[in-house]
Amino acid sequence: MLNDKVDRKLQESILAVLVGDDEEGGKFARRLDPEKFDGDYEEVARRAGRYWATYNRAPKSQIDELFIDIAKDKTGRGLTYSQLFVHLLMAYQDGINTQFLFDSVDKFERKQDLKRLTQNISQAVQAKEEAALEECDKWIDDYRRQRVEAGGKRRTAFEVDSILGSLGKISREFDTGIGPLDKGYVIPARSELMALLGTSGSGKSWGLVHIAKRALFRRRKVLYVTCEMSPDAVMSRFYQSILAVPKRSSDADVTRFLLDDGKVAGFARERVQADFALLDSNAPTEVSTKLRNLGWMFKNIIVTGYSMGELTPARLEAALDYEATVHSFVPDMVMVDYLGIMKVDTKDMRISMGQNAKDLRGIAQRRNIAMVIAQQISREGKNVEEAGRLVDVQHTAEDWSLIGTADIALTMSRTKLESELGLMRLLTAKVRGEQSQYTVLCTQDYPRGQFVLETYRMPNKYKDLLKAFAQAQEGEATKDDED
């Protein structure tokens, strides 16, 4: 039996937008009936709705003023409402996917309309039998007319503020922490699919963790779905990446850029030492202390795990519904690690894998989330990488159609020498709507979970600089052996 009230967790999210969001709150104020809310929520919805009708903006911190009469209540109701307002405003500040929320309300209303229709038809048929047929047909036609949809989001050329405003939101909501990419707007975006391509063991998972970390820094919610590692292993990588600590205690040398007049003129090695390691005996205490200080960030990451060949787009949608319904967790970004080990039709793996990519992008569009995935490159790509050339989109494993589906495709390349020296090249293989086909040079520190340390557009004389750096390191090693 469907409930006549909106789910309480959904109610809280709606009220948080209603009282805190000047742009989106009006949609709910105009659409929702306060009687659909429970208890105190109904009174908040009613008074906030009146405020919207009068001032056409969210009450925000002024919400207390709408409840002056209750604030004077000696039974303590005023304190209850004040605590509720603080809770709602904090929920809004933590971030709410308003498009997903609006779609959820739409589904609720459709279910309620369908429930009333079926009840009316059942009662009429039982009472009037054949005489009810014409009346029932009319109700069904009315329901169909109410539910007719245009088939997609509609825009006219004159909705300038909305159209240009959406471009602004896309450009500032997420980043990668990689300077040249952020400057070129090669960044994750809602309703889009970003793909990170590389060889096995090249660090694709670290790349996903890094991009997720950047979203967490911006107080966005992230769901990380792993088909390769265990959830515990992935979460430990988030500890490493955010806290910059290694798994095992050891000093490490990292590569730094040497700049001359703002350009890369060479490289140098620098010794770094972490405060602790995850396998130290005191690590649980250290990590727990850090988590308390960074709780605002870590509460926004959830990791779920599936066996190889188990995850499907439908199961991912079910997981998103579960997190939203049971835990009130609606992510702004979803990471899938990785496409190649999702469930496919073994009779036609290429087409099936390509369809999975399309379905993942469809999920991103329907739920208004940013989707970021990883995928391996082909054997040909591996040979290209080892030869020191750049991996490109044609080296994608199994199905090239992934590139046609992705809005952004980044390829990772590094030779054995570059790997030893902590260097990597990122090629902007495809970027929908922005400049692509340029390369970013990155320094890395995987032992401390750092996918990138420093970044720079590829230097013109990179091969010469790399050769000189490698020779210098060999000389240092020989000197150390002699000493």
C-alpha positions as CSV (number, residue, x, y, z in Angstrom):
1,M,0.0,0.0,0.0
2,L,1.4,3.4,-1.0
3,N,1.8,5.9,1.7
4,D,-0.2,9.2,1.3
5,K,2.7,11.1,2.8
6,V,6.0,11.8,1.3
7,D,8.8,9.7,2.8
8,R,10.2,11.4,5.9
9,K,13.8,11.5,4.6
10,L,12.5,12.9,1.3
11,Q,10.6,15.5,3.3
12,E,13.7,16.7,5.1
13,S,15.6,17.1,1.9
14,I,12.7,19.0,0.3
15,L,12.4,21.3,3.3
16,A,16.2,21.9,3.3
17,V,16.0,23.2,-0.3
18,L,12.7,25.1,0.5
19,V,14.3,27.1,3.3
20,G,17.9,27.4,2.0
21,D,17.9,27.6,-1.9
22,D,17.0,30.8,-3.6
23,E,17.2,29.2,-7.1
24,E,15.5,25.8,-6.6
25,G,13.3,26.2,-3.5
26,G,10.6,28.0,-5.4
27,K,9.9,24.9,-7.5
28,F,8.9,23.0,-4.5
29,A,7.1,25.9,-2.9
30,R,4.8,26.2,-6.0
31,R,4.3,22.5,-6.4
32,L,4.0,20.7,-3.1
33,D,0.9,20.5,-0.8
34,P,2.0,21.1,2.8
35,E,-0.5,18.4,3.9
36,K,1.8,15.8,2.3
37,F,4.3,16.5,5.1
38,D,4.3,14.9,8.6
39,G,3.8,16.7,11.9
40,D,6.1,19.7,12.4
41,Y,7.3,19.3,8.8
42,E,3.9,20.3,7.6
43,E,4.0,23.6,9.6
44,V,7.5,24.4,8.2
45,A,6.3,23.7,4.7
46,R,3.2,25.8,5.1
47,R,5.0,28.9,6.5
48,A,8.0,28.6,4.2
49,G,5.6,28.3,1.3
50,R,3.8,31.5,2.4
51,Y,7.2,33.3,2.6
52,W,8.1,32.2,-0.9
53,A,4.7,33.5,-2.2
54,T,5.4,36.9,-0.6
55,Y,9.1,37.4,-1.2
56,N,10.0,34.8,-4.0
57,R,13.1,33.7,-2.2
58,A,14.2,31.2,0.5
59,P,13.8,32.4,4.1
60,K,17.3,31.0,5.1
61,S,18.3,32.3,8.5
62,Q,15.1,34.3,8.7
63,I,13.1,31.1,9.1
64,D,13.1,31.7,12.9
65,E,11.1,34.9,12.4
66,L,8.3,33.0,10.8
67,F,7.8,31.1,14.0
68,I,7.8,33.9,16.6
69,D,4.5,32.8,18.0
70,I,5.8,29.3,18.6
71,A,9.1,30.5,19.9
72,K,7.2,32.0,22.9
73,D,5.6,28.6,23.6
74,K,6.5,27.6,27.1
75,T,6.2,23.9,26.4
76,G,9.5,23.9,24.5
77,R,8.1,23.7,21.0
78,G,10.1,26.8,20.0
79,L,13.4,25.0,20.9
80,T,12.3,22.0,18.9
81,Y,11.7,24.1,15.8
82,S,15.0,26.0,16.2
83,Q,16.9,22.7,16.3
84,L,15.0,21.6,13.2
85,F,15.9,24.8,11.3
86,V,19.6,24.3,12.2
87,H,19.4,20.7,11.0
88,L,17.7,21.7,7.7
89,L,20.1,24.6,6.9
90,M,23.2,22.3,7.7
91,A,21.7,19.7,5.4
92,Y,21.4,22.2,2.6
93,Q,24.9,23.5,3.1
94,D,26.2,19.9,2.9
95,G,24.8,19.7,-0.6
96,I,21.6,18.3,-2.1
97,N,21.1,17.0,-5.6
98,T,18.0,19.1,-6.3
99,Q,17.3,17.7,-9.8
100,F,17.2,14.1,-8.4
101,L,15.1,15.4,-5.5
102,F,12.6,17.0,-7.9
103,D,12.4,13.8,-10.0
104,S,11.7,11.8,-6.8
105,V,8.8,14.1,-6.0
106,D,7.5,13.7,-9.5
107,K,7.6,9.9,-9.1
108,F,5.8,10.1,-5.7
109,E,3.0,12.3,-7.2
110,R,2.6,9.9,-10.2
111,K,2.3,6.9,-7.8
112,Q,-0.3,8.8,-5.8
113,D,-2.3,9.7,-8.9
114,L,-2.1,6.1,-10.1
115,K,-3.2,4.8,-6.7
116,R,-6.3,7.1,-6.7
117,L,-7.1,6.0,-10.2
118,T,-7.0,2.3,-9.4
119,Q,-9.0,2.8,-6.3
120,N,-11.7,4.8,-8.1
121,I,-11.9,2.2,-10.9
122,S,-12.2,-0.7,-8.5
123,Q,-14.9,0.9,-6.4
124,A,-16.9,2.0,-9.5
125,V,-16.7,-1.4,-11.1
126,Q,-17.8,-3.2,-7.9
127,A,-20.7,-0.8,-7.4
128,K,-22.0,-0.2,-11.0
129,E,-20.4,-3.1,-13.0
130,E,-21.0,-2.5,-16.7
131,A,-22.5,0.9,-16.1
132,A,-19.2,2.1,-14.8
133,L,-17.2,1.4,-18.0
134,E,-17.8,4.8,-19.6
135,E,-16.9,6.6,-16.4
136,C,-13.7,4.5,-15.9
137,D,-12.7,5.2,-19.5
138,K,-13.0,9.0,-18.8
139,W,-10.8,8.7,-15.7
140,I,-8.2,6.8,-17.6
141,D,-8.2,9.4,-20.4
142,D,-7.9,12.2,-17.8
143,Y,-4.9,10.4,-16.2
144,R,-3.2,10.0,-19.6
145,R,-3.7,13.7,-20.4
146,Q,-2.1,14.6,-17.0
147,R,0.9,12.4,-17.6
148,V,1.7,13.4,-21.2
149,E,5.3,14.5,-21.3
150,A,7.2,16.2,-24.0
151,G,9.8,13.4,-24.2
152,G,12.7,15.5,-23.0
153,K,13.8,18.7,-21.4
154,R,12.5,21.7,-23.4
155,R,14.4,24.9,-24.0
156,T,13.7,28.0,-26.1
157,A,16.3,30.4,-27.3
158,F,14.9,33.2,-25.1
159,E,15.7,31.4,-21.8
160,V,19.1,33.1,-21.7
161,D,19.6,33.3,-17.9
162,S,18.8,29.7,-17.4
163,I,21.0,28.5,-20.3
164,L,24.0,30.6,-19.5
165,G,23.5,29.9,-15.8
166,S,23.8,26.2,-16.4
167,L,27.2,26.7,-18.1
168,G,28.4,28.6,-15.0
169,K,27.3,25.8,-12.7
170,I,29.1,23.2,-14.8
171,S,32.3,25.2,-14.8
172,R,32.6,25.6,-11.1
173,E,31.0,22.6,-9.3
174,F,33.8,20.1,-9.8
175,D,37.6,20.1,-10.6
176,T,40.4,17.7,-11.0
177,G,43.2,19.5,-9.1
178,I,45.3,19.2,-12.3
179,G,45.9,22.8,-13.3
180,P,46.0,22.6,-17.1
181,L,42.8,20.4,-17.1
182,D,40.9,22.7,-14.7
183,K,42.0,25.8,-16.7
184,G,40.7,24.1,-19.9
185,Y,37.4,23.0,-18.2
186,V,38.4,19.3,-18.7
187,I,36.5,18.4,-15.5
188,P,33.6,16.2,-14.4
189,A,30.1,17.5,-14.8
190,R,26.6,16.5,-13.9
191,S,24.9,14.4,-16.6
192,E,28.2,13.6,-18.2
193,L,30.6,10.6,-18.4
194,M,34.3,11.0,-17.9
195,A,36.6,8.0,-18.7
196,L,40.2,7.5,-17.5
197,L,42.1,5.0,-19.7
198,G,45.3,3.3,-18.9
199,T,47.2,0.0,-18.8
200,S,46.7,-2.6,-16.0
201,G,48.6,-1.3,-12.9
202,S,49.1,2.2,-14.3
203,G,47.1,3.8,-11.5
204,K,43.6,4.2,-12.9
205,S,42.1,3.4,-9.6
206,W,44.3,6.0,-7.9
207,G,43.1,8.4,-10.6
208,L,39.5,7.7,-9.6
209,V,40.3,8.2,-5.9
210,H,42.0,11.5,-6.7
211,I,39.0,12.9,-8.7
212,A,36.7,11.7,-5.9
213,K,38.9,13.4,-3.3
214,R,38.6,16.7,-5.2
215,A,34.8,16.4,-5.1
216,L,34.9,15.7,-1.4
217,F,37.0,18.9,-0.9
218,R,34.1,20.7,-2.5
219,R,31.6,19.1,-0.1
220,R,30.1,16.9,-2.7
221,K,28.9,13.4,-2.0
222,V,30.6,10.5,-3.8
223,L,29.6,6.8,-4.3
224,Y,32.6,4.7,-5.3
225,V,31.7,1.4,-6.9
226,T,34.5,-1.2,-7.1
227,C,34.5,-4.4,-9.1
228,E,38.2,-5.1,-8.7
229,M,39.3,-4.3,-5.1
230,S,37.5,-4.8,-1.9
231,P,35.7,-1.8,-0.3
232,D,38.2,-1.9,2.6
233,A,41.1,-1.6,0.1
234,V,39.5,1.3,-1.7
235,M,38.7,3.1,1.6
236,S,42.2,2.7,2.8
237,R,43.3,4.4,-0.5
238,F,41.1,7.3,0.5
239,Y,42.9,7.5,3.8
240,Q,46.2,7.5,2.0
241,S,45.2,10.0,-0.6
242,I,43.5,12.5,1.7
243,L,46.0,12.1,4.6
244,A,49.1,11.7,2.4
245,V,50.3,8.6,4.3
246,P,51.9,5.4,2.9
247,K,50.8,1.9,3.6
248,R,54.2,1.0,5.1
249,S,56.7,3.1,7.0
250,S,59.5,4.3,4.8
251,D,61.1,7.5,3.5
252,A,60.5,8.1,-0.2
253,D,62.0,10.3,-2.9
254,V,59.5,12.3,-5.1
255,T,60.1,14.2,-8.3
256,R,59.7,17.9,-8.5
257,F,59.7,20.3,-11.5
258,L,62.6,22.8,-11.8
259,L,61.2,25.9,-13.4
260,D,63.1,28.6,-15.4
261,D,61.0,31.7,-16.2
262,G,57.8,29.8,-15.6
263,K,58.8,26.8,-17.8
264,V,60.0,23.3,-16.9
265,A,63.8,23.3,-17.2
266,G,64.5,20.0,-15.5
267,F,63.6,17.8,-12.6
268,A,64.9,17.1,-9.0
269,R,64.3,14.5,-6.4
270,E,63.1,15.4,-2.9
271,R,63.0,13.2,0.2
272,V,59.6,13.1,2.0
273,Q,58.6,11.5,5.3
274,A,55.1,10.8,6.5
275,D,54.0,11.1,10.2
276,F,52.8,7.5,10.2
277,A,51.8,4.6,8.0
278,L,48.6,2.6,7.8
279,L,50.3,-0.6,9.0
280,D,51.9,1.1,12.0
281,S,50.6,-0.1,15.4
282,N,49.4,3.4,16.2
283,A,47.6,3.9,12.8
284,P,44.0,3.2,14.1
285,T,44.4,6.0,16.7
286,E,46.0,8.4,14.2
287,V,43.4,7.8,11.5
288,S,40.5,8.0,13.9
289,T,41.8,11.4,15.1
290,K,42.1,12.6,11.6
291,L,38.6,11.4,10.8
292,R,37.2,13.4,13.7
293,N,38.9,16.6,12.3
294,L,37.8,15.9,8.7
295,G,34.4,14.3,9.4
296,W,32.7,16.9,7.2
297,M,34.6,15.3,4.3
298,F,34.7,11.6,5.1
299,K,31.0,11.4,5.8
300,N,30.4,12.2,2.1
301,I,32.1,9.1,0.7
302,I,30.5,5.6,0.5
303,V,32.3,2.6,-1.1
304,T,30.4,-0.4,-2.4
305,G,31.9,-3.6,-3.8
306,Y,30.8,-6.2,-6.4
307,S,32.5,-9.4,-7.7
308,M,33.9,-9.4,-11.2
309,G,31.2,-9.8,-13.8
310,E,28.4,-9.0,-11.2
311,L,27.8,-5.3,-11.6
312,T,25.2,-4.2,-14.2
313,P,23.7,-0.7,-14.8
314,A,20.5,-2.0,-13.3
315,R,22.2,-3.1,-10.1
316,L,23.9,0.3,-9.9
317,E,20.6,2.0,-10.2
318,A,19.2,-0.3,-7.4
319,A,22.2,0.6,-5.3
320,L,21.6,4.3,-5.8
321,D,17.9,3.8,-4.8
322,Y,19.0,1.9,-1.7
323,E,21.4,4.6,-0.6
324,A,18.8,7.3,-1.2
325,T,16.0,5.5,0.6
326,V,17.7,3.8,3.5
327,H,20.6,6.1,4.2
328,S,19.4,9.4,2.7
329,F,22.7,9.4,0.7
330,V,22.3,10.9,-2.8
331,P,25.7,11.2,-4.5
332,D,26.7,14.1,-6.7
333,M,29.4,11.9,-8.3
334,V,29.6,8.1,-9.0
335,M,32.9,6.3,-9.7
336,V,32.9,2.9,-11.4
337,D,36.1,0.9,-11.3
338,Y,36.0,-0.4,-13.9
339,L,34.0,-0.8,-17.1
340,G,35.8,-3.8,-18.4
341,I,34.8,-6.1,-15.5
342,M,31.2,-5.2,-15.4
343,K,28.8,-8.0,-16.4
344,V,28.6,-8.4,-20.2
345,D,27.0,-10.8,-22.7
346,T,29.8,-13.2,-23.4
347,K,28.3,-13.9,-26.9
348,D,29.0,-10.3,-28.0
349,M,31.3,-8.6,-25.4
350,R,32.1,-5.6,-27.6
351,I,28.5,-4.5,-28.1
352,S,27.6,-5.4,-24.5
353,M,30.4,-3.3,-23.0
354,G,29.6,-0.4,-25.2
355,Q,25.9,-0.6,-24.1
356,N,27.1,-0.6,-20.5
357,A,28.9,2.7,-21.1
358,K,25.8,4.1,-22.7
359,D,23.7,3.0,-19.8
360,L,26.1,4.5,-17.3
361,R,25.8,7.8,-19.1
362,G,22.0,7.5,-19.1
363,I,22.1,7.0,-15.3
364,A,24.2,10.2,-15.0
365,Q,21.6,12.1,-17.1
366,R,18.5,10.8,-15.3
367,R,19.9,11.3,-11.8
368,N,21.8,14.5,-12.6
369,I,25.1,13.1,-11.3
370,A,28.7,13.2,-12.6
371,M,29.8,9.7,-13.7
372,V,33.5,8.9,-13.8
373,I,34.8,5.5,-14.9
374,A,38.0,3.7,-15.7
375,Q,38.9,1.3,-18.5
376,Q,41.9,-0.6,-19.7
377,I,43.7,0.1,-22.9
378,S,44.4,-2.6,-25.5
379,R,47.6,-4.6,-26.1
380,E,48.4,-2.3,-28.9
381,G,48.1,0.6,-26.5
382,K,50.5,-1.1,-24.1
383,N,53.1,-1.5,-26.9
384,V,52.6,2.2,-27.8
385,E,53.1,3.2,-24.1
386,E,56.3,1.1,-23.7
387,A,57.7,2.7,-26.9
388,G,57.3,6.1,-25.2
389,R,54.5,7.3,-27.4
390,L,51.1,8.6,-26.2
391,V,48.2,6.2,-25.7
392,D,45.2,7.6,-27.6
393,V,41.5,6.7,-27.9
394,Q,42.0,4.0,-30.6
395,H,43.8,2.0,-28.0
396,T,40.8,1.4,-25.8
397,A,40.3,-2.2,-24.9
398,E,37.4,-4.2,-26.5
399,D,35.1,-1.5,-27.6
400,W,36.0,1.8,-29.2
401,S,32.4,3.0,-28.9
402,L,33.1,4.0,-25.3
403,I,34.9,7.0,-26.7
404,G,31.9,8.0,-28.7
405,T,29.8,7.8,-25.5
406,A,32.2,9.6,-23.1
407,D,32.1,13.3,-22.8
408,I,35.7,13.3,-21.7
409,A,38.4,10.7,-22.2
410,L,41.8,11.0,-20.6
411,T,44.6,8.5,-21.4
412,M,47.5,7.7,-19.1
413,S,50.9,6.9,-20.5
414,R,54.2,6.2,-18.8
415,T,57.3,4.2,-19.7
416,K,59.1,2.0,-17.3
417,L,61.6,4.8,-16.7
418,E,58.9,7.3,-16.1
419,S,57.3,5.0,-13.6
420,E,60.5,4.6,-11.7
421,L,61.0,8.4,-11.7
422,G,57.4,9.2,-10.6
423,L,56.3,10.8,-13.9
424,M,53.1,10.3,-16.0
425,R,51.6,11.9,-19.1
426,L,47.9,12.6,-19.4
427,L,46.5,13.1,-22.9
428,T,43.1,14.9,-23.3
429,A,42.1,12.4,-26.0
430,K,38.5,13.7,-26.2
431,V,36.7,16.6,-24.6
432,R,33.2,17.5,-25.7
433,G,32.9,21.2,-26.3
434,E,36.4,22.2,-25.2
435,Q,39.9,22.0,-26.6
436,S,41.5,18.6,-26.6
437,Q,44.6,16.7,-27.8
438,Y,47.1,18.3,-25.5
439,T,49.3,16.6,-22.9
440,V,49.8,17.3,-19.3
441,L,53.0,16.1,-17.5
442,C,52.4,15.0,-13.9
443,T,54.7,14.0,-11.0
444,Q,53.3,11.3,-8.7
445,D,53.8,9.7,-5.3
446,Y,51.8,6.5,-5.3
447,P,53.3,5.2,-2.0
448,R,51.6,8.1,-0.2
449,G,48.5,7.8,-2.4
450,Q,49.1,11.0,-4.5
451,F,48.0,10.5,-8.1
452,V,49.4,14.0,-8.9
453,L,51.8,16.3,-7.0
454,E,52.8,18.9,-9.7
455,T,51.4,19.3,-13.2
456,Y,52.5,21.2,-16.3
457,R,51.7,21.3,-20.0
458,M,54.2,19.0,-21.7
459,P,57.6,20.8,-22.1
460,N,58.8,21.1,-25.7
461,K,62.1,19.4,-25.0
462,Y,60.7,16.8,-22.6
463,K,62.6,13.8,-24.0
464,D,65.9,15.6,-23.6
465,L,65.0,16.7,-20.1
466,L,64.0,13.2,-19.1
467,K,67.2,11.7,-20.5
468,A,69.3,14.2,-18.5
469,F,67.3,13.5,-15.4
470,A,67.7,9.8,-15.7
471,Q,71.4,10.1,-16.3
472,A,71.7,12.3,-13.2
473,Q,69.9,9.7,-11.1
474,E,72.1,6.9,-12.3
475,G,75.1,9.0,-11.4
476,E,73.7,9.6,-7.9
477,A,73.0,5.8,-7.5
478,T,76.6,5.0,-8.5
479,K,78.0,7.5,-6.1
480,D,75.9,6.1,-3.2
481,D,77.2,2.6,-4.0
482,E,80.8,3.7,-4.0
483,D,80.3,5.5,-0.7
